[in-house]
Amino acid sequence: MLQLRPSCECCDRDLPGDSTDALICSFECTFCRACAERLGLRCPNCGGPLLARPPRLGEALARNPASTERIFKPAGCAP
């Protein structure tokens, strides 16, 4: 199951579990759409592509909430 990290690693913007604005790499590094586009849709950590994270909705989100662990690495997000 996806961890659904709660924020963008670059700008710390909130990205709740039901957000359609979150993009992730295969390691679940999480970015908002604006930062991901600024990074050329490539993860600054692994170099992999950043793709839309599927939102978790309704009862599924209630039963399996998003993570509360925030990862914030603005120094690694320079274009």
Steps between C-alpha positions, in 0.01 A plus 500: 500500500626850419620702797328821377748747643323818614714771339727608216868431566600826331256765626329315791155567349227281651402204280223310678429140409215598269703765312514477122797740496762257638765332286727217615794290381531123548649562848195712593695827519215751484475838327227747414429549130668845487828374649492180293464700180782733607713186548420380148277222639811318631560409862802691635576206732505203260464655153187298428186640341241678714150372430157585640440343839160332507275668756352292780136597541213476746481191717832366368676814627314481831604135550854552372603859571792676341834513676571790735877485442608817318819490293633843410823530298500841330876490442461195274235663284701762315423488128 
